[in-house]
Amino acid sequence: MDIADLTVRALRRVPKNTLSRAFGVLSEIEFPEPFQVVVNQSFVALTGVDPAEAERGPEHYSSLNAYFTRRLRPELRPIEVDKGSRGVMTSPVDGTLGAMGTIEEGTLFQAKGRQYQLLDLVDSAEEAVRFDGGSYATIYLSPRDYHRIHSPVTGEVRQISYIPGHLFPVNPFAVRNIDDLFAVNERLITYLETQRLGRVAVIKVGATCVGRIGLTYDPMTTNGRFRRRRDFEPRSAVKLQHGEELAVFNLGSTVIVLVEEPAFDLHRRLQVGETLRMGEALGAI
């Protein structure tokens, strides 16, 4: 048994959900201002965050989580929608492109040599049939990244699905070594109905030390003490404009975007492993 197998076995024994809730509570403690400034600036130094991109400097945030979920200066993330193209989809987040491609026979790639099933990911036979033959892109957010999630298209929120699960880490090591990682971790899915791309799913994947995932259009949050599978519609009609804020990770994770329309093409210039910025075009019809 090699070190990777031993590490995965150890991760399975750790009480990840409890640890993550505790870390979430700790991250929201508001320390006296001088100490909080040190905490926030230490986070910047450890992770490599670019403080110049935030609306305010790290000294102006009252807790670590407040800084972690900071908003950026809006002019830094323009939405790349070419008016000459049809059905453009953009990256909903800053992060690293972990995988992308066409969903063939209900199968997606997690990493080289590792596959998982669409049905397991969305936990719905109806949605699995709908998206088979469409496209997907997986984007990993590291601790240094901006952690607000934006709508990759203009569309109406038709359904929200909460799927409880584990909170394994979703870093590159875990992606390479834990089977069905994205399909066994906690997920919060927003289904958007669009004019040109059919249904688009924005899947927020939980991870170790993600205190919770929150939605901007509904009070639903994840990683509570009482967790059960839920499918529900917004309390009132919600239409999100392209680039409008959709959700937030209270400490980081991964987003998977699914596109129903078979004619949608991911840009050939995209390469797995490259850095993406929110609003950067992922493809079009």
N, C-alpha and C positions, 0 to 999 in steps of 0.2 A: 504494500500500500504506500503510495507516494504522498508527498506533503499536501498536494491539492486535495486528495481524498480525505486526509486527516482534518484539513481545515473545514471542508464541507460538513463532515461529521460533527465537528465542534459547533459549527453554526447552527446545525439542526437542534442542538441541545440548549442553546442560549434562549431565554425567554424574550424573544425579539419584540413582541408586541408591547409587553410590559415595559421593557427597557426604552422603547421608542416613546411611549406615553410619558415616562419619567423625564426623558431628555427634552421632550416638547415643553413640559412644565418648567424645567430648569431654564430653557432658552427664553422663556417669557418673563423671568424674574427681572424686575427693574432695580438694579443696584444703584447706590449713590452715584451721582454724576461723574465724579473723578474716576471711580473704579469702572463704571460702565464704559467710559471712553477708552480705558486700557483694554477692556474685554473686546470692544469692537475693533480697535486698531490692531490687536493681536490676531483677530480673525482675518483681517485684511492681509497681514504679514504672512500668516500660515497658509492661506489659500491662494493668494495672488489676485484677489479681487482688484479691479480697477476702480478706485473710489471716485475718480473724476467723472464717471458715467452716471452716478447716482444724482438724484434731485438735490440731495444735501450731503454734507460730509459725514463720516462715521460718528463724529462727536455729537451729532444732533439726533441720534436714535436712542430711545429709552431702554431698549433691551436687545439682546442678540438676535432674537427672532424678528424684531422690528427692522433691524438692519438687514437681516437675511432676506426679508421680503420687500426690500426697498424698491421703489419705483425708479425708473431711469429717466433722464432728460428725454422728452418725447421726440425731439428732432434726431436722436441718435439711431432710431429704428424705423426708417421709412418703410412703408408697405410696397413691395415691388409688384405692382399690378400693371402689366402692359395692356393698355386699352385695345391694342390690336390683336390680343390673344383671347381665346375663349376658355372659361373655366380654369383660371389660374388659382393654384393653391400655394400658400406660403408657410414657412416654418412657424409653428405656434410658440416656439421658445428659442432661447439661446441654448446651445449644447453641441454635442458631438454626434454625427450621424453614425449610428451603430449598425444598421441594416436597412435594406430597402429592396423593393422588387414587386413582382406580380404574385398574387396569391393563387397558387396552382393546386387544385384538388384539396383545398382547405388547409394548405401547409404554408407556414412562414419560417424564415430563417432567424434564429436567435443569434448565432455566431457560426463561424466556419465549422462544419461538421455537426452542428446541432440544429434540429428543427423542432417546431412545436405546432399544435393544431389550432386553427382559428376557432373551432367550436369550444375548445378549452379556454381560450382567451376571452371570448365574449359571453360564454356560458348561455348561449341561446341558439337553438337550431335555426330559428327564423333569420336571425342576423347573420349567422354563419353562411347560410345559403345566399343571402343578399350580397355579401361582400366577396364571395368566391369568384375569382376571375378579375377582381379589382386590384388595387395597388396598396402598398403599405410603406411606411417609413418609421423607423425607430430612432428616437433622439434621446441621448443620455445627458442629464444635467449634473455636472460636478459641483462641489460646494462653492466654487468661485463664480458660478454662473448666476445670471439674473433668473429669479425663480417665479416670476409671474407668467401665466399661460394665456395666450391670446387666440382668438378665433382665426383659423387658417383660411376661412372663406366667409362670405356673407350667407347666413342661413338662419333658419328658425329651429330653436331647440324643441325637438319632438319627444325625446325620452331621455331619462337619466337612469343608469343602472349602477347599483353599488354591489360589488362582489367581494365579500370578506375573504381573507386569505392570510398567508404568512407575510412576514416583513423581512425577507432575506435582503441583503445588500444587492444593489443592481450595478455595482462597479464592474469594470472589464473582467476582473478575476471571476466574479460570480457569474457573469454572462457566459464565460467560457466553460465553467465547471458545474453549474447547477442545472439539471434537466428541467425543462418547461418553466423556467424562472418566471417569465412574465405572466404565465397562465396559473401559477400557484400563489403569487403575491396578491395582496389586496389591490383591487381596481375600482376606479370611479370613472364611468364612461358617459360622455355627452354625445348624443346623436343629433346631428344637424341635418335638416332637409334643405337642399340647395336647388337652384334652377338648372344648373348645367352638369353638376357632378353627382347628382342623385344624393344618396345619403353619405355623410361623412362622419366618421366616429373619431372622437378625440379621447384616447384612453390614457388616464393618469394612473401610473403604477406606483403603489406604495413601496417603501423600502425601510431598512433599519434606520432608526433615528429620525424618520419623517414623523414629526409630531402629529400632523394631520394634513389632509388635502381639503381645501375649502373652495366653494363655488361663489362666483360673484353675483349670480342671478337666483340663488336658492340658499337657504340656511343649512343645507346638508353639509356635514363634515365627516371625515373618516376616522378610523382608529379609536372609536369609542369603546367603552367597556361592554356594551351590549350590541353585538353585531349580528346581523342577519341579512340574507340576500334580499335586495329590494329593486323593483322596477317602478318608476313613477314618472309622471309628467309635471312640468312646472305649474305652479299654482295659477299663473296667468301667462298669456302668450309672450314668448321671449324671442325677439329677433336680434341676432348679433351681427354687427357690421364687421367687415373684413378688418382684422387687426384689433378689434375691441377686446378688452380684458374678459377672460372666461373663467379662470380659476387661479389658485395660488398654492404652491407647495410650501408648507411650513417646514423647511429643511428638505433637501433635494431628492430627486428621483429620475424617472424616465417617462416620456410621452410616446405613445404609438398612435399614428394617424392612419386610418383606413379610408379608402375612397371606393365607392361602389361603381362608378362609371368606368367600363372597360376601355373606353377611348382615351382616358387620362394617361398621359405619359410623364414619368419622372424625368427630369432633365438629365441628359446623358453626361453633362459635365460634372454631376455630383459624384463624389467618391466616398465610399465607406471610410470613416476615420477622420473626415474633414470637419472643421468647425463651422457651425451654422449660426446665424443671427436671426432673431425673431423678425419676421417680415420678409426674409429672403425667399425668393420664388423656389418652390420645389418641383414644379411642373405645371402642365396645362393640357387641355385637349388639343 
